[in-house]
Amino acid sequence: MMKISGGFIFMFNTFSYKNTADNVVVMSKDNYDAIMETLSVNSNDYLMRKLARGDEQFKNGGFKQHELITEDDND
């Protein structure tokens, strides 16, 4: 099953029983960590304001485009 939350896509399996109190969600540690990080950021007003400000700057063209640097470029 896929669920989209805050721009992130989480993949997890659910096992459903007749009694919903016994339902179980199984997911990878990476997905769990991503959900916890998303919850942490979403609950932090300072970070959410910074993200909103960055979104506005991007929408208004307030960014510079650069070429990607590869490890070979540093030699």
C-alpha positions as CSV (number, residue, x, y, z in Angstrom):
1,M,0.0,0.0,0.0
2,M,1.2,3.5,-0.8
3,K,0.3,6.6,1.3
4,I,1.4,10.1,0.5
5,S,2.0,12.4,3.4
6,G,3.6,15.8,3.3
7,G,5.1,15.2,-0.2
8,F,6.6,11.9,0.8
9,I,5.5,8.5,-0.4
10,F,5.5,5.7,2.2
11,M,5.2,2.1,1.2
12,F,3.9,-0.4,3.8
13,N,2.0,-3.6,4.1
14,T,-1.1,-3.9,6.3
15,F,-2.6,-7.1,7.7
16,S,-6.3,-6.6,8.5
17,Y,-8.4,-8.7,10.8
18,K,-12.1,-8.5,11.7
19,N,-11.3,-6.8,14.9
20,T,-9.6,-3.6,13.8
21,A,-7.9,-3.2,17.2
22,D,-5.7,-6.2,16.2
23,N,-4.6,-4.6,12.8
24,V,-0.8,-4.5,12.2
25,V,1.3,-2.3,10.0
26,V,4.7,-3.7,8.8
27,M,7.2,-1.4,7.2
28,S,10.9,-1.1,6.7
29,K,13.1,0.8,9.2
30,D,13.9,3.3,6.5
31,N,10.2,4.1,6.0
32,Y,9.6,4.3,9.7
33,D,12.6,6.7,10.1
34,A,11.2,8.8,7.2
35,I,7.8,9.1,8.8
36,M,9.4,10.0,12.2
37,E,11.5,12.7,10.5
38,T,8.4,14.1,8.7
39,L,6.5,14.2,11.9
40,S,9.4,16.0,13.6
41,V,9.7,18.6,10.9
42,N,6.0,19.1,10.6
43,S,5.7,19.7,14.4
44,N,8.5,22.3,14.4
45,D,7.1,25.7,13.6
46,Y,10.5,27.2,12.9
47,L,11.4,24.6,10.3
48,M,7.9,24.8,8.7
49,R,8.3,28.6,8.4
50,K,11.7,28.1,6.8
51,L,10.3,25.6,4.3
52,A,7.4,27.9,3.5
53,R,9.8,30.8,2.9
54,G,12.0,28.6,0.7
55,D,9.0,27.5,-1.3
56,E,8.0,31.1,-1.9
57,Q,11.5,32.1,-2.9
58,F,11.6,29.2,-5.4
59,K,8.2,30.1,-6.8
60,N,9.4,33.7,-7.3
61,G,12.6,32.6,-9.1
62,G,14.8,33.2,-6.1
63,F,17.3,30.4,-6.9
64,K,20.4,29.7,-9.0
65,Q,20.9,26.7,-11.1
66,H,24.3,25.0,-11.0
67,E,25.9,22.0,-12.7
68,L,26.2,18.9,-10.6
69,I,29.7,18.2,-9.2
70,T,30.9,14.6,-9.3
71,E,33.6,13.0,-7.3
72,D,35.7,12.9,-10.5
73,D,35.5,16.7,-10.7
74,N,37.4,17.1,-7.4
75,D,40.6,15.3,-8.7
